[in-house]
């Protein structure tokens, strides 16, 4: 488990997919953390299930909102945000999401230094 300040993340790679359990204590707009990726959006597809709260994916042409009890598939080209108290499990191709995670970690470090 990793405490990311606004919540906790647990991740493990299984058969080429990263399985992530995310629990956010605070509301989060993750768009600023995607800066530097193509169109400053996540280029990785994800499949998942929201167990609590509300998860929103913003695309260039639409917004998709998922609430507790909803399963989702989000294709590349999104920026996520979540309300406080949101929890979800997500499955992502490990090689693709690794590049996204590197960018997120780099941007988080830059924000903490500022």
C-alpha positions as CSV (number, residue, x, y, z in Angstrom):
1,X,0.0,0.0,0.0
2,X,1.2,3.5,-0.8
3,X,-0.2,6.6,0.9
4,X,-0.4,9.3,-1.7
5,X,-1.5,12.1,0.7
6,X,-5.1,12.3,-0.6
7,X,-5.6,8.6,-0.3
8,X,-4.1,5.1,-0.7
9,X,-3.2,3.0,-3.7
10,X,-2.5,-0.7,-3.8
11,X,-1.1,-2.1,-7.1
12,X,0.1,-5.4,-8.4
13,X,0.8,-6.7,-11.9
14,X,-0.9,-9.9,-12.8
15,X,-0.5,-11.6,-16.3
16,X,0.4,-8.3,-18.0
17,X,-2.3,-6.2,-16.2
18,X,-1.8,-3.8,-13.4
19,X,-4.6,-4.2,-10.8
20,X,-5.0,-1.1,-8.8
21,X,-7.2,-0.5,-5.7
22,X,-7.6,3.3,-5.1
23,X,-9.2,4.8,-2.0
24,X,-9.4,8.7,-1.9
25,X,-10.0,10.6,1.3
26,X,-10.1,13.9,-0.6
27,X,-11.5,15.1,-3.9
28,X,-8.9,14.9,-6.7
29,X,-8.6,16.3,-10.2
30,X,-5.8,14.3,-11.7
31,X,-5.6,16.3,-15.0
32,X,-2.6,18.4,-13.8
33,X,-0.7,15.2,-13.1
34,X,-1.1,14.1,-16.8
35,X,0.8,17.1,-18.2
36,X,3.4,15.9,-20.7
37,X,1.3,12.9,-22.0
38,X,-0.3,13.1,-25.4
39,X,-2.9,16.0,-25.3
40,X,-2.2,16.1,-21.5
41,X,-4.6,13.1,-21.1
42,X,-4.1,9.5,-20.2
43,X,-3.3,7.4,-23.3
44,X,-4.0,4.1,-21.5
45,X,-7.3,2.2,-21.5
46,X,-8.7,1.0,-18.2
47,X,-11.5,-1.3,-17.0
48,X,-12.9,-1.0,-13.5
49,X,-15.6,-0.9,-10.9
50,X,-16.5,1.9,-8.5
51,X,-17.1,0.7,-5.0
52,X,-17.9,4.1,-3.4
53,X,-18.2,7.7,-4.4
54,X,-18.1,9.2,-7.9
55,X,-15.5,8.9,-10.6
56,X,-15.5,11.2,-13.7
57,X,-13.5,10.8,-16.9
58,X,-13.3,13.9,-19.1
59,X,-12.6,13.4,-22.8
60,X,-12.1,16.1,-25.5
61,X,-15.7,15.5,-26.7
62,X,-17.6,14.2,-23.7
63,X,-17.7,13.5,-19.9
64,X,-18.5,10.1,-18.4
65,X,-19.6,9.8,-14.8
66,X,-19.6,6.6,-12.8
67,X,-20.9,6.1,-9.3
68,X,-20.8,3.3,-6.7
69,X,-21.9,0.0,-8.3
70,X,-20.9,1.1,-11.8
71,X,-18.5,-0.9,-14.0
72,X,-16.5,1.1,-16.6
73,X,-14.3,1.0,-19.5
74,X,-12.5,4.1,-20.4
75,X,-10.5,4.3,-23.6
76,X,-7.4,6.4,-24.1
77,X,-7.7,10.2,-24.1
78,X,-9.2,10.9,-20.7
79,X,-8.5,12.9,-17.6
80,X,-10.0,11.5,-14.3
81,X,-11.3,13.2,-11.2
82,X,-13.0,11.8,-8.2
83,X,-15.0,13.1,-5.2
84,X,-13.8,12.7,-1.6
85,X,-14.5,9.1,-0.4
86,X,-14.3,7.5,-3.8
87,X,-12.9,4.0,-4.1
88,X,-12.5,1.9,-7.2
89,X,-10.6,-1.1,-8.6
90,X,-9.0,-0.7,-12.0
91,X,-7.4,-3.0,-14.5
92,X,-4.8,-1.5,-17.0
93,X,-2.3,-2.9,-19.5
94,X,0.8,-2.9,-17.3
95,X,3.3,-1.7,-20.0
96,X,1.0,1.2,-21.0
97,X,0.1,2.3,-17.5
98,X,3.7,2.2,-16.4
99,X,4.5,5.1,-18.7
100,X,1.5,7.0,-17.3
101,X,2.5,6.3,-13.7
102,X,6.1,7.6,-14.4
103,X,4.6,10.9,-15.7
104,X,2.2,11.1,-12.7
105,X,5.1,10.6,-10.2
106,X,7.3,13.1,-11.9
107,X,4.5,15.7,-11.9
108,X,3.6,15.0,-8.3
109,X,7.3,15.5,-7.3
110,X,7.4,18.8,-9.3
111,X,4.2,20.1,-7.5
112,X,5.7,19.2,-4.1
113,X,8.9,21.1,-4.9
114,X,7.0,24.2,-6.0
